[in-house]
Amino acid sequence: MDTTPPRNGTTNIPEYTVGDLSGAVKRTLEGAFGRVRVRGEVVECKAYGPARFYFSLKDPDPESKAKLNCVVWSWSPGRSGVKPENGVEVVATGRLTTYGDRSSYQLTVERLDYAGEGALLARIETLRKKLLAEGLFEEGRKRPLPRLPLVVGVVTSERGAVIQDIRTTIARRFPRHILLWPVAVQGPGAAEQIAAAIRGFGTLPEGGPVPRPEVLIVARGGGSLEDLMAFNEEIVVRAAAACPIPLVSAVGHETDTTLIDFAADRRAPTPTAAAELAVPARIELLEDLRQKQLRLVQCYRHALQGARLRLSRAERGLPDLPALLGTLRQRLDDWSERLARSRGDWFRRRRASLDQARAQLRHPREIIAAHRAALRLRATEALAAYRRRLARSHTALAGACLTPAPVAALLRQDRMRLGGLAARLEAVSYQAVLARGFALVQQEGGEVLTRAADVAPGARLVLSFADSTIGATADGPKSTRRRSEPKDEPPTQGALL
């Protein structure tokens, strides 16, 4: 640095260029402080890619407004520690330097750590509320553990007492096949390894060369809050919530609680308790089977005894089978005999019924005679009534002093009319036809026969004449050829003498 006094000689204060002064301040600042650790709250955090961050550290004193600009050039989980996030109180380790373009100083951060348990708990609570709002901790997502898994997957360190406790407990309770995925359970990169192991178990195919676990245990021993922070990371909690295999978390001791406990299907206070939850005790299963066997045997005996009692009651209620069979045989013989007689009895009853019906039927001759008598009675009554009317008319006419000539004429006219009616009545009566030499041919049943073709040879006929009826037997149809007439002979001359 050039320290030549000014030329004007008016003062002995040295004169610097801006670059010289900025370099002098930088060298002085870096030489005076070097590597420092600064505690504060992360604010105004801006990320430029996955590994470069710009932020400010705010003084934790609420009355102070002091801020320190910070920059992280190459952040990585294993080397740089905590990832910068707004609102998190951290301890930043780095080198203090200046930024000449803006005449400001800043802290080049090499590592970030949480500033005590208060900051860790605040960060855990913030993440818990976020995941709770997304529904990752709902009880409806919890799945039951298998009753007796064949393969148990374990995510923990291959060294230490945790895996030994799990192996010893499973071997003591019920020996099962254990598949270990070794991971780091604390320190840089532990969360990524645990999440990768959970996802790896979930992607194993069923029936593949590597058996797929039926239950998964994520475990580690006790430790401080910083030691258990890997199980509070968001990547681990999301992997546990998305795991397709029922998962049991066993992180720390009974009083320790991590976020993976809320996302797991079951929480165990210790790794040993997790093994007891995953695998049942063989002795307890055998005892349970024995108790169930005894109960089943007792139930079967009770059911058998009840069935025997019902069978004995039913046996007492059953009738004497030989006696019942004899009664049925006797009844069958009786019905057979009655069936043999019933046909003849039925025909006799039907014949008697027909005879009774035939006796009640009237003969056509009786019907005709009854109608004839009724007709004659009606004609006689009509003629008598007409004569009475004539007599009344005659009396009326005589009382009216009529001359005998017209009355005689009326009487003659009425007699002529009565004679015409009587002639017409006699003309329509078949008795007049029978009187002329005709006969009414009927069958024995009363049916009138009008054609010779309807008469069978040997049939019994009833012939009705004008004075009476006679029975006859038909000989069969005969030829109706007329007798040949004598040929006309030429007239012969008669004798004169």
Summary of the structure (lengths in Angstrom):
residues: 497
radius of gyration: 70.1
end to end distance: 221.7
largest distance: 233.7
contacts: 1235
relative contact order: 0.05
helix: 48%
strand: 18%
